[in-house]
Amino acid sequence: MAEVLVLVDHEGGAVRKPTLELLTLARRLGDPVALATGPGARATAGTLARHGAVRVLVCEDERFGQYLVVPELDALTSAHEAVGPVAVLVPSSGEGRETAARLALRTGSGLITDAVDIEPGNSDGDGDGEGPVVVQSVFAGSFTTRSRVTRGIPVITVKPNSAPVEEAPTGAVAEDLAVVFSDPATAARITERAPRAASGRPELAEAAIVVSGGRGVGSADSFAVIEALADALGAAVGASRAAVDSGWYPHSHQVGQTGKSVSPQLYIASGISGAIQHRAGMQTSKTIVAVNKDPEAPIFDLADYGVVGDLHTVLPQLTDDINHR
Ligand code: FAD
């Protein structure tokens, strides 16, 4: 059967959820072959095998911790040559998009970024069929496009929360991949790492539930009501640009056109009007709940459930209710 190469995103061997979603999509196109690199790569094998990887290629060379992107690109190139896949799937992180773009250039292939779904084509990789159809949400979510790569082996980056995580055990074990590394002089060296402050909350782009606050929250201190609800639900915290520009919450939590794109199961927009640039980052959420004191706020046009009220009253009541269940 045709093989689909999947680049694994993991932290010291703990596989991130978007990679498991990629395996679900990859199984629609063929047999997933996972590539894990860097410290802990070998430890990913069990999880990847449980979610459908028929092979797990690993390389733990120290260069992965020393340079940005290029060693991973070298590993992906070597895996591409070894496997001969019908498609390559990469998580749509900043690093993933750069690695994917460079791989497409190296292999002379077409690239499609930020897919929200993938449908199988009728290609077995021999060049006479048609590759997968890639679905994207474009122009701030105003249009859905369906396209396919017409040259080379498609390289596709996929946004988090685009597919369910499914178990499909295979019994695959880690296999060492021989990587041909390029000259490190061409790569950016990592000089320092600043560990992210641990909030204990899930990563915004990957979270199943996001509670976001906007200008209606009123101040940095008042974001405590957003955080309290987020903690009661095991959610990540998001913010509108108005809240971020006011200095109430860090830019790394901004949702929207110039922030992060999220697509959780549940998105709670509190004190957010629903400007097009905010919608661009959240309107593919499965269920949207809006809390706003203005019944005419545009966010209600998009919301599945709406509460007209003051968030400073509604959110603490909701949090209290959840915490006492
Ligand atoms: P407002 O539009 O001011 O809305 C506040 C809402 O809170 C109102 O609806 C009000 O009724 C409600 N409210 C007030 N008090 C309460 C209360 N006590 N309880 C309940 N409700 C209350 N925006 C983004 O969010 N993300 C982006 O990435 C982004 N990128 C942009 C890029 C460009 C190029 C441009 C031009 C704009 C961008 N914006 C972005 C800004 C966007 O246009 C809006 O200005 C912004 O989203 C508004 O944020 P807001 O909804 O929090 O504030």
Residues whose N, C-alpha, C, O or C-beta is under 5 A from the ligand:
A	BS01	FAD	G214 R215 G216 A239 S240 R241 A242 A243 V255 G256 Q257 T258 G259 G271 I272 S273 G274 A275 Q277 H278 V291 N292 K293 D294 A297 G309 D310 L311 H312
